[in-house]
Amino acid sequence: MRTLARRVLIPGLTALALAATGCSSTPHAGAADPAAPVTLGPSADGTSQQLDVAAAPQGTPTPAAVARADGKGRTEKSTLKVASYDKASGRAVIAKAPQGSGSSPAPGKSPGKAPSASPEADKPVAVGDVIASAPAPGAPAGLLAKVTEVVGKTDKGTEVKTASTTLAAVLGDDKADGKVPVDPSAVTVEPLMKGVTFSWAKGQGLTFGPEGAKLPLGNLRLDVNAAVDTAPGAPASAGASVSGFVQLAPQVEFAYDGSPGGAPGPRGAFLGMSGDWSSQWKLQGRAAASTGAPKRIPFAKLHSSPVIQVGPVPVVVNLDLTCYIQVEADGSVTLEVQQDVKGDFKIGGSYAAGKGWTPVSASNVQSTPVRAGVTAAGRVKGALGAEASVGLYGAVGVTADFAPYLRGEADLKAAASSDGKASVSGAWALYGGFDLSGNLQLQLSLFGTPLFERRIPLGTLNREWALSTGHVGR
């Protein structure tokens, strides 16, 4: 009797549909619910203001905000700008902003309150002043710094020495809470392999993408069609590849609850990234065996530095995404699997005075019908995911790894005898799932909160569901 390799199509998978599944991390013991919004109540002395949170206007220079050391005025938009900055020395040149940038104090609680100009806006900087600036020459991630010395006048402006500071120095006892969508047209993309295309949609009636693909407004999309390492000795017809797309609509979530009466640091804060996720991808062929850790193949890096206007303060948020393909296989299974995934995600850190930082991670994912075929025995797992980071003024605050995946196992045998009889027996199983993990970083202390001593894990979320299982033959 001789053994033959035979391709067996898993029956019934084309009609499968998976109900929505949700999962979120468990708060630390004794901590408030991290997914709950920061409470922004009035301060005891009644001086705090509820600041608007919105995307900074595009096409015009964003004025710097200055918190004056003399304490006579609130933090406000200024007629000043950072003309240049040298990170190594901490020296900056402060100059007049282009005419028309405008200046106004922080908006108050009353909707429609007309801003009025203030003499403080035109004052030159002094020792102790704190400057918050959008990206500037030498400071591509913006600048949040305190003036420690006024060196003198130059032909470009006033040269000063600066030191690092925190958002508490410019937001004080004010409050803010909002979500700002990321402008997909402002995202830069670096393809890391051949077969990657990027598209986005912004503005009514515009379409972008391969073959005129239509995207929902505010979405960005990466398409990939790439070969992966094929198992040695596999026939040409079993060449391994991954194809499909990832589509995202990310947004920044920001909250700050200042302490009244000049107490150091805020009462609460939140920084995170959330959004909708959808992907459609196909893994086929006989992937090469992976030893040790699964083989991760990054195919594109995305970066954006959106400026969100928190009252008068331009807060620069840095977002980075590395999209990747990950394959884990034993080199003996030939697969053809396809999956559609839709859902949402939220990652971030929530701070409460007296309790410290608490990680936030949540995801709700739905998988639509799949097609699959399995040949021979063995195992394989394929993921199309993204490593993400979000921070402030160039300092990483939160990192996360979100990876929807397909996992298949098969133990199929085909045999034929000299009398012409053939048989196939064995079992197969196909699973869908997602992994979500990450960390809070030390740089979250930029809010003015105490520095924690080590990274705080978000906690690993894993959700897996059976797509189909079965037996063949006797």
N, C-alpha and C positions, 0 to 999 in steps of 0.2 A: 504494500500500500504506500502511496506517495502523498505528501501534503502539498496543497495548493493554496496560494494567496487568492482571496476572493473578496470583492467589494460588496458590502452589504449596506443597503440604504435603510436608515432608521425609519420605521413607518410612523405616520401620524404627526410628524413634527410640523408639517406645513400648516396644520390646523391649530397648533398650540397657541395659547395666549396666557400671559402671566399677569395676575392681579398685582396692583400696586403694593409695594412693600416699603416700610419706613423704618428708620433707625436713628437714634441720637444718643450722644454720650451722656453718662450719668454724672451729675454734679458731685464735686468733692463733698465729703461729709461736713455738715455744718455750714455749707455755703448756700447762698441764695441761688435760685434757678438761673443758670448762666444764660439761657436763651431768652429770659425776660428782658424787656427794655429797661434801660437805666431810668429811674424815677427822677424827674426834673421838677421838683417842687420849689416854691419860693424860699429864698434864704431868710435867715432870722432877722437880718437888718433891713430887708426889703430893697437892697441896692442892686441885686443881681438882675441880669436881663436874659431873656430867652432869645438866643441868636438863631438866625436862619442858617440852614445848611443847604448849599446849592453848588452846582458846577460854576467855576469861575468863567466869566464871559470870554469868548474866544475872539481873536482878531484885534484886540486892544491890549496894551500893556496892563498887567495886574499890579496895582500900586502895592508897595510894602505896607505892613502894619507896624506901628511903633508904640510900645508901652513906655511911657515916660517915667524916669526914675524919680522925678519930683512929686509924683503922685497926684498932681493937680488935674490931670485929665485922664479919661479912660483910654484904653487901647483903641486906636482909630486908624483908618486909612490915612496915609501920608502922601505928601507930594514928593517923597523921596523914593529912590530906587537903589538897588545894589548894582553899581556899574561894573564891579569886578570883585573877585574873591580868590584868595590863595589859601587852600586848605592846609598846606604844610605850616604856614606861619600864623594862620588865623587872621590875616590882615584883609580888610575890605575897603573898597572905595565907595562912599555913599554920595550920590548926586541927585539932582532934581529929576523927577520923572518927566516924561514927555508931556507937554501941555495937553490938557483934555483928559488925562487919566482921572482927574477929579479927586476930591477928598471928602470924607464924611465920617461922622462918628458912628459907633456901632448902632445898628438898628435896635429900637426899643421893643417893648412887648406889644405895643399897639400897632395893628396892621395899618399900613398906609401912612405911618408917621413920617413926615417930611424931614430928611436929613439936613442939617445945617453945617456950613463950613466952620472950622475952628482955627484960631490962630496957632494952636498946637501943631497943626498939620504942616505948617511952614517952618517950624523951628528946626535948627540944625541938631544933629544928634549930640548927645552928651554922655559922659561916663555913667553907666548904670542903665541906660536905655536898652530895651530889648527890641530886636528887629526880626520880623517874620516876613520872608520874601519868597515869591514864586521863583522858578528856575531862572538863573542869571549867569553871566559869564564866569566860569570857574566854579559855579555851584549848580550843576545840572539837575540836582535833586532838591533845589531850593535851599534856603538858609534860615535857620532859627538860632540866633546868637545874641549874646549880651555884650555891649560895648564896655571894654575895660580901660581903654585909653584912646584919646583923640590925638593922633599923631600930628596932623596939620593939613593945610590946604594943598591941593595939587591942581593941575590944569584939568583934571577929570572929575574933581570933587573933593570931598573930605576923606582923608585916609584915617582909618581907625583900626585898633586891635580888638579882637573879639574872643569870647570864650563860649563854650557850649552852654545851653540852658534848656528849659522845658516849656511845654505848652502852658503849664500853670502860670508861667510868668506873663503870658499875653492874654490868656482867657480868664485868669483870676477867679472870681466867684460867679461868673456867668455860666449859662447852661446852653447846651446844644444837643440836638438829636436829629439825625436824618440819614437818608439813603440817596446816593448819587450814582446813576448809571455811568458806566465807562463808555466814552465815545469810541466806537470801533475804528473810526477813521484816524484816530490818534495813536493806535497801537502799531508798533513796529514789529516786524516778523523777520526772523532769520531762519531760513530753511537749513536743515542739517543733513539732508539727504535728497537725492533726486526723486522726482515724483510727488513733490509737495506743492500745493497751490493754496493761496490765501484769498478770501473774499469777505466782503462786509456790506452791510446795508445801512444807509443813513439818509434820511430825507424821504419824503413821500414820492412813491412811484419809481424809485431807483432800484435796479436789480444788478447784482454782481455775481460772479462765480462761474464755474465751468458750465458751458452750454446754456448760459442764461438762467442758472438756478436762482430761484427767488428766495430771499431770506426775509424773515421778520425784521422790522425796523429795530436797530440797535444791536443786531446780532453780528458776530464774526464767526467765520467758518474756515476750518483747515481740512483740505482733502489730501489723502495720501494713497499712493499706489506703489508699493515697494516690495522687492524681494527680500526674504529673510534666509538665513543659512539653511540649506537643505541637507538632510541626513546623507552621509557618504554611502554610495552604492544605490541610492534611490533612482528609479528610472526618471527620464526626462519629464514624463507626464506627472510626476509627483513633486515637481519643483514647488518649494514653499513660498508663499507670499501673503501679504496683508493689504487689503484695500478698504476704503471707506472714508468717513469724515467724522470730525468732532465740531459741534456747533455750540457756542457759548453766548450768554448775555450777562456778563459780570457786572456787579455794582459794589460800590464801597459803602460800608455802614460805619458811621461815626457818631459817638455820643460822648458828652463831657458834662459833669455835674460839679461845679466849683464849690469849694468850701467857703462858708461865710466868715466874715470877720478877719480875713487875712490869714486864716489857718493854712499851714503848708500842705500842698497837694490837694487833689480833688476828692470829693466824696464818692464819686463813681465815674467810670469811663468804659467805653467799648470801642474796639477797632476790629473790623472783620471784612470779609468778602463773601458775597452770596450771589446766587444767580441760577438761571436755568441751564441745563445741560442736555444735549441730545447727541447721539452718535449712532451711526450705522456702519457696521464693519464686517468684513469677511476674512476668515483665516482658512487657508487651504494648502494642501500639499503635505509633505512629510518633513516636519521641522527637525533640524539637527538636535542631537541630545545636548542638554544643558547640564553642566556639572556645578555643584555648589549652588550659588544664588541664581535665580532666574535671569536670563539674558534680557537686559533692558536696552532698547534701541531708541534714543531720542531722535525725533524727526523734525522738530521746529521749536524755536524759542520765541516767546512773545513778551514784549515789555511796553509798559505805559506808565506815565507819571502824571496822572490827572491832578489838577489843582482844584480843591474844593474850598469854597468861600464860606468860612465859619464866621458869620458877622463880618467884621472888618479884616479878619485874619485869613490870609491865604495859606491853607494847609496842603502841603505837597505829599501825595500818597504815591508810593512806588509799588507797582504790581508787576510780578514776573510769573510767567507760565512756561513750563517746558513740557510739551506733549510728547508722548513716547508710546512705543509698541513694546510689549513684554511677552516673551515666549518661554515657557518651561515645558520640556518634552524629554522623552527617553529615546527618541530617534527611531521608533518602530511603528508609530501610528500615522496613517495618512488620513487627514480630515478634510472635510469641506463643511464649515459651519458659518452661519450668518446670523447676526442679531441686531435688532433695533433697541436702543435704550433711550428713555426719556426720564427726566426727573429734575431735582434741584439739589443744591448743596449750600451749606453755610459753615464757615469756619471763622474763628476769631477768639478774642480774649475779653473777658468782662471783669471789671475791677469794682470792688466795694471796700470802702475804708474799714479797717479792722479785720477784714477777711482776706484781702489780697486778691491776686489774679486767679480767675477760674477759666479753664478752657471751654470753648463752645464748638461743638462739631455735630452736624446733623445732615441727613440726606434722606430723600424720598425718591425711590427709583421704580420705574415701571419698565418691564421688558415685553416687547411685542413678539409675534410669532417668529420662529427660527426655522432654518432648513439645516439639515445635517446629514453627513454620510461618514462612515467610519470603515477603515480597512485594517485588518490584522489586529494584533493585541498590543496594549500599552497604554500610555497616558499622555495627555497634552493639556496645557493651560495657556490661554492667550488673553491679553488685556490691552485695551487702548485707553490710556489714562493721562493724567496731568499732574506734575509737581507744581505747586503754587506757593507764592510768598507775597505777603502784604506788609508794608511798613510805612514809616513817616520820615520825610526828609533824608532818604537814602539809607536809613537804618531798618533792617528787617525786624518785624515784630511777630509775625505768625507764619509758619510754614505748614503745608498740608500736601498730602498725596491722595488723589482720588482716582480709583481704578476699577471701572466696570470690567468684568471678565467673563469668559466662557471656559469651562473645564470639562474635558471628556475622558472617559476611561472605556477601554474595550478589551475583551478577552474572547476573540472570535477565531475559530479554527475551521478550515475546510479540508475535506479529505476525499480522495477518489480511489477506487479499487480497480483491478484489472477486468472485472466483469462490467465496468461502465457505470456502476452506481456511485453517486456523490452525496456527501452530507455536509451540512454546516451546523456548528453548535457553538454556544458561548453566550456571553452576556455583555451588555453595553449600558452606559449611563452618561447623561449629559446634564451639566449644571450651569446655571447662571449665578452671578453674584457681584458684589462690589466690596472693595476695601477702602477705608478712609482712615488716615493716620496723620500725625504731625506734632508740632511743638509750639509753645509760646516761647519767644526769645527774650533775652535780657533787655533788649532795646525798647521794650514797651514802657520802660521807666521814663521815656521822653514825655509822657503825660504829666510827669511830676510826682509819680507814685514811687514808693520805696523800691529799691533795686532788689529783685529776688536772686538767690544765689545760684540757681541752676535752671536749665530749661524745664518747662512744665509740659509733659506730654498731653496732647489732646485726648489720648485714649484711642485705642484701635477699634474702629467699628468694622464688623464683617457681617454681611448678610448673604446667605446662599440659599438657592432654591432649586429643586429638581425640575429640569425641563422635560426629561423623558428617560425612562429606564425600560429594559426589557430583556428577553431571552430569545435566542434563535435555536431552532432544532430541538434535539432531545435534551 
